[in-house]
């Protein structure tokens, strides 16, 4: 809409609009969800909250995101495909947050949304390998792999939405590292960078209402939308390999979930309590600590992605330093600030005082 505006000014305005609109839209969306009965009720042991909380907060993310991107993102055929597919995913998530659609129905709709993107020319036709800067032409596998990638990411970001602020924070972290990669190392479509900026702004605008203790959840309408947008942006942003590494946390969690369920003779769609965040909380971490640890893991994936995309020793040294600092922070949260570890130390001190 404003093709001649300065690139960095467009970035700043896009980020500000997405953040402010999403932040201001979340309270009315919360009231709307309560009015129509879109509530997340803790009816099984997978849920970590103890009282009904409204979902559908993803509607605020969607509104903020689209209002921001419509100003500056150039409208191309591929962008049309992403927008149409995103609305299909958002519509499905909206209905699912109210009536809980069957997993197979959601899976088929996700495939249809991915096929829409392929129809509009958004396709993975080649994969690069940065070690020797060669390319692998996918040929007839292009369309199926594109659909697989989009559906996989859509579900991956949906599955990590199990703790307050987790999906929104991980999405913002992944978007940030892809943005840095696109600006520093990759000849990317400018639309990809603007989309990532809007996604970061919308997620940061939502987190104050979603971080523990959450006032509202994003619901399927938000988590699946975020995964879909990240998957499609990675395709036309030309950083597919970096995206695989950056999305390591949600992709690994999804992969382990599928293997775990199949190994137990269950459907891959069967919900369980074996995700990474469940296991960390079983170790004694609080919900906030678990989320912060997983933020750190997501950041490590992003740093590794930058390592692959980057060139030169300075980038690699900075990546190593970032990984070390993040790992130290995670170790402190798990072994020093872990509530169970603190309690054990207190008990040992009490026992020593009693012996004296």
Secondary structure, 3 states (H helix, E strand, C coil): CCCCCCHHHHHHHHHHHHHHHHHHHHHHHHHHHHHHCCEECCCCCCCCCCCCEECCCHHHHHHHHHHHHHHHCCCCHHHHHHHHHHHHHHHHHHHHHHHCCCHHHHHHHHHHHHHHHHHCCCCCCEEEECCCCEEEECCCHHHHHHHHHHHHHHHHHHHCCCCCCHHHHHHHHHHHHHHHHHHHCCCCCHHHHHHHHHHHHHHHHHHHHHCCCCCCCCHHHHHHHHHHHHHHHHHHCCCHHHHHHHCHHHHHHHHHHHHHHHHCCCCCCCCCCCCHHHHHHHCCCCHHHHHHHHHHHHHHHHHHHHHHHCCCHHHHHHHHHHHHHHHHHHHHHHHHCCHHHHHHHHHHHHHHHHHC
